[in-house]
Amino acid sequence: MFALCTVVVKKDLHIRISERRQHKLRLLAIEKDKTITQIIEDLIDTLPEPENSNAG
C-alpha cells in the first residue's frame, strides 16, 4: 500500500505595514494561539478565487 505525499513549497513574502497593523496581527495571533503566518494564510483563504486562476 502506498501513501500519497503532498509537498507544499513555501515562499517568503515581505510586506510593509504600519506598526498599528503589525501590533493588531500580533495580538490576534496570541489570542487565537496561531502564528502571524497562519493568521495571514487564513485571511488569504477567505478571499474569492480570481476569475483566471491560471494566471499566477
N, C-alpha and C positions, 0 to 999 in steps of 0.2 A: 504494500500500500504506500502511495506517495502522498506527501503533504504539499500543498501549494504554498509557496513562499512569495510574498509580495515585497519588493524592495521599494521603499519610498526615499527618493532623493530630496534632501533638504537643501535649501539655498538661503543665504543671508540676505536680509533686506535692511538697509539703513535709512531711517527717516528722521526728519527734523520736526519736532513738535514742541509746543510750549511747555514750560515747567509745570503749569497748572494741569495740562492734559496728562503729562507723564505721572504726576502725583495721583491723579484720578485713576489711571491704569494700575498703578501700584496698589492703591487701596482696594480696588475691585479684585485684583489678583489675590490679595491677602484674604479678603472677605470670602472669596469663592474657593480658597485653597488651591489655586492654579498658578501657573507661571504667566507672565505677561504675554509670552508667545502663545500660550493656549487661549488666553482671552482674545487676542487679535485673530487667531485662526477661527475661533468660534464666531466672531463678528463677521469675518470674511465669508464664512459658510452660510450666513443668513442673507447675503447679497443674492439678487437674482442672477441666473446664468446669462452670460452675454448671448445675444442673438446669433452671432457667428462664433461658436465655441472652438472652431478650428484655427482661429487667428491668434494663436498665442503660443 
